[in-house]
């Protein structure tokens, strides 16, 4: 799974002009599911999201996780994280998992985040979403359950 984690002071998702999810302080997470991914990847991604220490402590050091600060997660599916633009001008998305299984793993990741005690809202899988955010920092972290970038 490919994960883009952004520390936010607020974030929201709308579909066809209607708000479907919003959070205050926490993490906006864009999650792409690849063909090789499985349940272990969903669990690893959830653990990383919940434990990533990118919030500042009293000494202004990034030492606290979203769980530590009582934050929330807004998890948004994004197959385009598997876009390969190395050849030509139109990206190939052949490395992304087919939608049915990808949605199962996306939902499993959201469930694992909630089970870890972190409130988690989601976008709408396969919908055209409008995502808005106020990136706090800015802080943006890339993570891949299979390998380093």
C-alpha positions as CSV (number, residue, x, y, z in Angstrom):
1,X,0.0,0.0,0.0
2,X,1.1,3.5,-0.7
3,X,0.3,6.1,1.9
4,X,0.5,9.8,1.9
5,X,0.1,11.2,5.4
6,X,-0.6,14.9,5.9
7,X,-0.7,16.5,9.3
8,X,-3.8,18.8,9.2
9,X,-5.6,21.3,11.4
10,X,-8.8,20.3,9.5
11,X,-9.8,18.4,6.4
12,X,-13.0,17.4,4.6
13,X,-14.4,15.4,1.8
14,X,-17.4,16.3,-0.4
15,X,-19.1,14.2,-3.1
16,X,-21.3,16.1,-5.6
17,X,-21.1,19.2,-3.4
18,X,-22.3,17.3,-0.3
19,X,-20.0,16.9,2.7
20,X,-19.5,13.3,3.6
21,X,-16.7,13.5,6.1
22,X,-14.6,16.0,8.1
23,X,-12.1,16.1,10.8
24,X,-10.4,18.7,12.9
25,X,-6.8,18.2,14.2
26,X,-5.3,15.0,12.9
27,X,-4.2,13.3,9.7
28,X,-5.5,13.3,6.2
29,X,-4.3,10.0,4.7
30,X,-4.4,9.2,1.0
31,X,-4.3,5.4,0.6
32,X,-3.5,3.5,-2.6
33,X,-3.9,-0.3,-2.8
34,X,-1.5,-2.2,-5.1
35,X,-2.0,-5.6,-6.8
36,X,0.4,-7.3,-4.4
37,X,-1.2,-6.0,-1.2
38,X,-3.1,-8.0,1.3
39,X,-4.5,-7.9,4.8
40,X,-1.1,-7.7,6.4
41,X,-0.4,-4.5,4.4
42,X,-3.7,-3.0,5.6
43,X,-2.7,-3.7,9.2
44,X,0.8,-2.4,8.7
45,X,-0.5,0.8,7.2
46,X,-3.0,1.3,10.1
47,X,-0.2,0.7,12.6
48,X,2.0,3.2,10.9
49,X,-0.7,5.8,10.6
50,X,-1.7,5.5,14.3
51,X,1.9,5.5,15.6
52,X,3.6,8.0,13.3
53,X,5.2,10.6,15.6
54,X,4.7,13.8,13.6
55,X,2.9,16.0,16.2
56,X,5.0,18.4,18.4
57,X,5.4,17.8,22.1
58,X,5.9,20.5,24.7
59,X,9.5,21.0,23.5
60,X,8.4,21.5,19.9
61,X,9.9,18.2,18.8
62,X,7.9,15.8,16.6
63,X,7.4,13.2,19.3
64,X,3.7,12.5,19.5
65,X,1.3,10.4,17.4
66,X,-2.3,11.2,16.3
67,X,-3.4,8.9,19.1
68,X,-1.2,10.8,21.7
69,X,-2.8,14.2,20.7
70,X,-6.4,12.9,20.6
71,X,-6.5,13.6,16.9
72,X,-8.6,12.0,14.1
73,X,-7.9,10.4,10.7
74,X,-9.6,11.1,7.4
75,X,-8.8,8.1,5.2
76,X,-9.3,8.7,1.4
77,X,-8.8,6.0,-1.2
78,X,-6.6,7.1,-4.1
79,X,-5.6,4.5,-6.7
80,X,-3.7,7.2,-8.6
81,X,-0.9,6.7,-6.1
82,X,0.0,3.7,-8.2
83,X,0.2,5.8,-11.4
84,X,3.3,5.1,-13.4
85,X,4.4,8.1,-15.5
86,X,7.9,6.9,-16.4
87,X,6.9,6.2,-20.1
88,X,5.0,8.7,-22.2
89,X,2.7,11.4,-20.9
90,X,-0.4,9.3,-19.8
91,X,0.1,7.4,-16.5
92,X,-0.5,3.7,-16.4
93,X,-2.5,2.4,-13.4
94,X,-1.9,-1.3,-14.0
95,X,-0.2,-1.7,-10.7
96,X,-3.3,-0.7,-8.7
97,X,-5.5,-3.4,-7.4
98,X,-8.9,-4.1,-8.9
99,X,-11.6,-2.1,-7.2
100,X,-13.6,-4.8,-5.4
101,X,-10.6,-6.2,-3.4
102,X,-9.0,-2.7,-3.1
103,X,-12.2,-1.5,-1.3
104,X,-12.1,-4.5,1.1
105,X,-8.5,-3.7,2.1
106,X,-9.3,0.1,2.3
107,X,-12.2,-0.7,4.7
108,X,-10.0,-3.1,6.6
109,X,-7.4,-0.4,7.1
110,X,-10.1,2.1,8.4
111,X,-11.4,-0.6,10.8
112,X,-7.9,-1.3,12.1
113,X,-7.3,2.4,12.8
114,X,-10.6,2.6,14.7
115,X,-9.7,-0.6,16.7
116,X,-6.5,1.1,17.7
117,X,-8.6,3.8,19.4
118,X,-8.2,6.6,16.8
119,X,-11.4,8.0,15.3
120,X,-11.4,7.5,11.6
121,X,-13.7,8.8,8.9
122,X,-13.5,7.8,5.2
123,X,-14.2,9.2,1.8
124,X,-16.5,7.4,-0.6
125,X,-14.7,4.6,-2.5
126,X,-14.6,5.1,-6.3
127,X,-16.4,8.5,-6.1
128,X,-15.2,11.7,-7.6
129,X,-14.3,13.5,-4.3
130,X,-13.4,17.0,-3.5
131,X,-10.8,16.9,-0.7
132,X,-10.0,20.1,1.2
133,X,-7.4,20.5,3.9
134,X,-5.3,22.9,5.9
135,X,-1.9,21.2,6.1
136,X,-0.3,22.0,9.5
137,X,3.4,22.7,9.1
138,X,3.3,21.7,6.3
139,X,4.1,18.1,7.2
140,X,3.7,15.4,4.6
141,X,5.1,11.8,4.9
142,X,5.2,9.1,2.3
143,X,5.0,5.5,3.3
144,X,4.9,2.2,1.4
145,X,4.1,-1.1,3.2
146,X,6.2,-3.0,0.6
147,X,9.3,-0.9,0.2
148,X,10.9,2.5,0.7
149,X,10.4,5.2,-1.9
